[in-house]
Structure formats: structure tokens, C-alpha cells
Amino acid sequence: MVEAAPRAGSAAADGLDAAVVAAARRGEPWAQRRLIAALQDPVHRLVWRMLGTAGRDHVAQDLTQEALVRIVRALPGYVEGGAAKFSTWALTIASRTAIDELRRRVLPTAPPQALAVLPQGDPMPDLALERAAIGDAIAAAIDELAPEIRATFVLRAYHELEYHEIAEALDVDLGTVKSRLFRARAALQRRLERLRRDD
């Protein structure tokens, strides 16, 4: 069964206001600590999903820390009130960190895992097994996507960024975002159709 994803949530950096971001940009340690604490979860969720089902544990932790360091180092270049919201700007750096890692080395593919044994007396075992199989199929399809396509899909499906925000985050045009999302969804659809045929 697919490992449960970290808790979903908004990409926004909770608890950060313009004053905290401005203080962090000036290099004030208290503000940088607050910024890192607020960004840790959304950055980890993004990195975890982009890495796929293999290599998530220690690699995701290491990559989250690397992305946070890059965000803090890049703070002087962030333009308050610019084209990108702060959360989008931060996820841009995290996305590129994950893409760099995926390009640098091929992560091992996780072997298909056996479905978990359901507890006795489960009232709907068939439904639970079906959900697990669908989850496995979706995870496998996402794992097979090219890094740039995977990043586009993750930013849209899990972090709910708008198309123009994804275009800014990945430094591509709107048409490329739409094309990548179409390809990602088509791959997921093919996987699910294959699963239905195998039933």
C-alpha cells in the first residue's frame, strides 16, 4: 500500500506577515527562524511528493533542509509586492531543488508493496482493497513522470497553485504548464485504465 503523504495543506506560509519576511530579508535571526518554521511543512510536502515512492525518507528530509537553506540565502533577492507571492516564490526554490536532485541521480524504484492485511471484521474489505490499488496506481504513475512534469502536477494537484503561479515558479509559459498537466493527467488515466482492465 502507498505510504501516506504528509498532511495536505495550503502552500501559504502560515504565521508569516510582511514584517517577518522583511526582517528575515535583513538577516534578523529571529525572523529567519520563524520563516523556516513556517515553511518547513509545505516545503517538505512538496519535496516528498516530487521524490516519488522511492527514496522519500532520508532523501526528503535532506532535500527539505537544502531547500530551506537556499530560500534563506535567496531572501535578499525576493521583491516584496513583486509578481510572485512569497509562498509561490519559496515553493519555486523548493521545486527547483527537487528537480535538480531528480536530474542529478535516478532514485531507486520502490518495489510494489503487498496490500496491507485488513483487520478482521472490516465491513467493506473490497472497498479498502480497491482504494489501496488505486493509490498504488496513482503513485506509480506520478513516479514515472519526468521531473518537470511531476513538479507541475504536484504544484497544481497538491499545493493548489494557479496556472500562472506554476508558470512563474517553474519559469515556463502558460502553454507549457497546460501541456504538462495534460500529459500528467493522461499518464494517470492510462494507469487507472490498466488497473481496471486487470481486475
Backbone hydrogen bonds, N-H to C=O, Kabsch-Sander energy under -0.5 kcal/mol:
donor,donor_aa,acceptor,acceptor_aa,energy
11,A,159,H,-0.6
14,D,12,A,-1.2
16,L,13,A,-1.5
17,D,15,G,-0.5
21,V,17,D,-2.2
22,A,18,A,-2.7
23,A,19,A,-2.4
24,A,20,V,-2.5
25,R,21,V,-2.4
26,R,22,A,-1.5
27,G,24,A,-1.3
28,E,23,A,-2.3
31,A,28,E,-0.5
32,Q,28,E,-2.1
33,R,29,P,-2.6
34,R,30,W,-1.9
35,L,31,A,-2.5
36,I,32,Q,-2.6
37,A,33,R,-2.4
38,A,34,R,-2.1
39,L,35,L,-2.1
40,Q,36,I,-1.8
41,D,37,A,-0.5
43,V,39,L,-2.6
44,H,40,Q,-2.4
45,R,41,D,-2.7
46,L,42,P,-2.1
47,V,43,V,-2.6
48,W,44,H,-3.0
49,R,45,R,-2.1
50,M,46,L,-2.1
51,L,47,V,-2.0
52,G,48,W,-0.7
52,G,49,R,-0.5
60,A,56,R,-1.9
61,Q,57,D,-1.7
62,D,58,H,-2.5
63,L,59,V,-2.9
64,T,60,A,-2.2
65,Q,61,Q,-2.1
66,E,62,D,-2.3
67,A,63,L,-2.7
68,L,64,T,-2.4
69,V,65,Q,-2.2
70,R,66,E,-2.3
71,I,67,A,-2.4
72,V,68,L,-2.4
73,R,69,V,-2.5
74,A,70,R,-1.9
75,L,71,I,-0.7
75,L,72,V,-0.9
77,G,74,A,-2.0
78,Y,75,L,-1.9
80,E,78,Y,-0.7
82,G,79,V,-2.1
89,W,85,K,-2.7
90,A,86,F,-2.8
91,L,87,S,-2.4
92,T,88,T,-1.9
93,I,89,W,-1.5
94,A,90,A,-2.0
95,S,91,L,-2.9
96,R,92,T,-2.4
97,T,93,I,-2.0
98,A,94,A,-2.2
99,I,95,S,-2.8
100,D,96,R,-2.4
101,E,97,T,-1.9
102,L,98,A,-2.5
103,R,99,I,-2.4
104,R,100,D,-2.3
105,R,101,E,-1.9
107,L,105,R,-0.6
122,D,119,P,-1.4
128,A,124,M,-1.9
129,L,125,P,-2.5
130,E,126,D,-2.4
131,R,127,L,-2.5
132,A,128,A,-2.2
133,A,129,L,-2.3
134,I,130,E,-2.4
135,G,131,R,-2.6
136,D,132,A,-2.4
137,A,133,A,-2.3
138,I,134,I,-2.5
139,A,135,G,-2.5
140,A,136,D,-2.5
141,A,137,A,-2.2
142,I,138,I,-2.5
143,D,139,A,-2.3
144,E,140,A,-1.3
145,L,141,A,-0.5
145,L,142,I,-1.2
150,R,146,A,-3.0
151,A,147,P,-2.6
152,T,148,E,-1.9
153,F,149,I,-2.5
154,V,150,R,-2.9
155,L,151,A,-2.5
156,R,152,T,-1.7
157,A,153,F,-3.4
158,Y,154,V,-1.9
159,H,154,V,-1.3
160,E,156,R,-0.7
161,L,155,L,-2.5
166,I,162,E,-2.3
167,A,163,Y,-2.4
168,E,164,H,-2.0
169,A,165,E,-2.8
170,L,166,I,-2.6
171,D,167,A,-0.7
171,D,168,E,-0.5
172,V,167,A,-2.1
177,V,173,D,-1.7
178,K,174,L,-2.4
179,S,175,G,-2.4
180,R,176,T,-2.7
181,L,177,V,-2.5
182,F,178,K,-2.2
183,R,179,S,-2.3
184,A,180,R,-2.5
185,R,181,L,-2.7
186,A,182,F,-2.3
187,A,183,R,-2.1
188,L,184,A,-2.2
189,Q,185,R,-2.5
190,R,186,A,-2.4
191,R,187,A,-2.0
192,L,188,L,-2.4
193,E,189,Q,-2.5
194,R,190,R,-2.3
195,L,191,R,-2.1
196,R,192,L,-2.2
197,R,193,E,-2.3
198,D,194,R,-1.9
199,D,195,L,-0.9
